Amino acid sequence: MKARDRYFVQGVYCQIDGETMRVANLGMNGLFAVTHRPPSVGETVIVELQLSPKDSFRIIGEVSWVNPVGSPSTPELPEGFGVRFTRIASTDKETLIEVLKRADPVLGGTHGVSES
């Protein structure tokens, strides 16, 4: 599993500032969250990642890009934003890796989370 790989995982959600959002794709270094109200690029966010009803944990990340409604830069994704993880506990990263091993790779694997 490469750090740049991205996966589609059913039933994964995240919560940021009280808003629960569906995660459209997920990788070891970040995620893409679906929302009509994305934060600003560069903003630091605390993400409560909900992998299942029993598995959730906090990650600190930075908004790396926004896919706005009306003029999406990546039309194959819904409106929302990408988050690059900047701080994740090692045990949480291990849990994330195990979930990704069982997930379906996103074809192309190049959209959803900026590597910058």
Secondary structure, 3 states (H helix, E strand, C coil): CCCCCEEECCCCEEEECCEEEEEEEEECCEEEEECCCCCCCCCEEEEEEECCCCCEEEEEEEEEEEECCCCCCCCCCCCEEEEEEEECCHHHHHHHHHHHHCCEECCCCCCCCCCC
